[in-house]
């Protein structure tokens, strides 16, 4: 099977989030070539601190598939997941996590609490970082520079 990245779709979701005034983070859940769910941050729009791109994509995929577990599926996200999203990724049993930019301030995978390294973590996905990191970082830097 040939690897096909869906990070370009996650970046589109991040751009759409930025256009809505949200922190530009996008996520896509796929089963190989088939995209099952995609979302961008909507915390401000929905007045919901849990409405991160990953959480919304996981909810959509679970609804679409009528399953609580997303075994065997891939998650692409433009920014390293925070601890909350990392715990949800584990609970959903996502098989592979691909993320773009590292998040030294709020990350929960390669930074900070490193959720997947804890013995209490029930499932650890395969993790691939740095996928289109430059594009993700540029989006974030441009967004926050405009806010200052």
Buried (B, 14 or more C-beta within 10 A) or exposed (E): EEEEBBBEBBBBBBBBBBEEEBBBBBBBBBBEEEBBBBBBBBBBEEEEEEBBBBBBBBBBBBEEBEEEEBEEBBBBBBBBBBBBBBBBBBBBBBBBBBBBBBBEEBBBBBBBBBBBEEEEBEBBBEBBBBBBBEBBBEBBEEBEEEEE
